[in-house]
Amino acid sequence: MNDMQVPNATAGGTSTSLITVVASGIQAGSGTSVQQTYRVAMANLNTLYKRLSASGAKILSVTRSDQSGSSMPAPDSASQPSVAKAPAATAAPKAAPAPKSAPAPKSAPAPKKPHGKIPVNTYKPKAPFLGTVTENYTLLKEGAIGRVQHITFDLSGGDPQLEYVEGQSIGIIPEGKDAKGKPHKLRLYSIASTRHGDNYQDNTVSLCVRQLEYTNDAGEKIYGVCSTYLTDIEPGSKVKITGPVGKEMLLPEDEDANIIMLATGTGIAPMRTYIRRMFEPRERDANGWTFKGKAWLFMGAPTTANLLYDADFEHYEREFPDNFRYTKAISREQKNPKGGRMYIQDRVLEHANEIFEMIENPKTHVYMCGLRGMEPGIDEAMTTAAAAKGLDWSELRPQLKKADRWHVETY
């Protein structure tokens, strides 16, 4: 990504009094240090210091970019302005009820708004893009069940460039041949990085991949072909990539939209892209899109150690308590009101009134991603919640779908 250009302030800053600030920090979720250059007017310098300090970035240098070309000392941690952190809330604030005049869910849905130009099938199976693996690390903590890896591919050198947007998927063609001696068919994976990539350079794509494992009728343990290929792959390896594909899971362009996210396992991948786009400071700067609505993530996992990107989501909830809420359903560690395992549908039922207050707002969108088996449970919970309000979920859901407000991608 090119150096970020910040407009001069109309007061106190001119075209000959720009300040260049170079800062570095740890990128959320990657464990790697990134460096960014900012150019601001002198009048905006204090504001930039506060933002960088709040994000934990370290300022490396400060240089005056006016006619004198002189340098200014980089402030040390003690001299950087302190920023009061928002306190971590034990429970994020409830969504405000829809006003009396707001249309009921039974009313005619708002017409769909077409998305801008979306890249689709830039690379096809007969002529895939050859990407290079740059990193492959586990997303699980000690004691977790199974294997889940975060894998990043370098997309540099493509002609045309393989571009994508949040909510899309790419195809991976594993090496080798099947039992019939034919090349393996591609498998689709939801993208886990924003369009700018985890490194903000617009030239990478990341996936969140769980190794498929099951026992067949003969009692033999079977591992998925492509998932094993990816979870075992080494950095520097070349991989055949197709796509991108998909328009079902795209975010609305409205900055005031409300986003409800329901995810289990690696279904968290598109949700990570939305949340980073909404709340990661460098993403907000790069996108020119400032989310002002409310986002609520429901995440299901068997154990705490299996919660993917958990530290990142907790960080965003602390930093944006008025805009982001994070609710977990940990089936093997938590109990539902009936004494059984706590699944995501139990959390939906638990918060049904708040969810429906949000859905009554025509700016609210619901996204669901994960194993196909989660759908019946969610439908049952929503049916019960809707009935309590005198609504028929079997009629309401198609209306939401028609209005492009109900988005589902299960597998």
Order of alpha helices (4+ residues) and beta strands (2+ residues): beta-beta-beta-alpha-beta-beta-beta-beta-beta-beta-beta-beta-beta-alpha-beta-beta-alpha-alpha-beta-alpha-beta-alpha-alpha-beta-alpha-alpha-beta
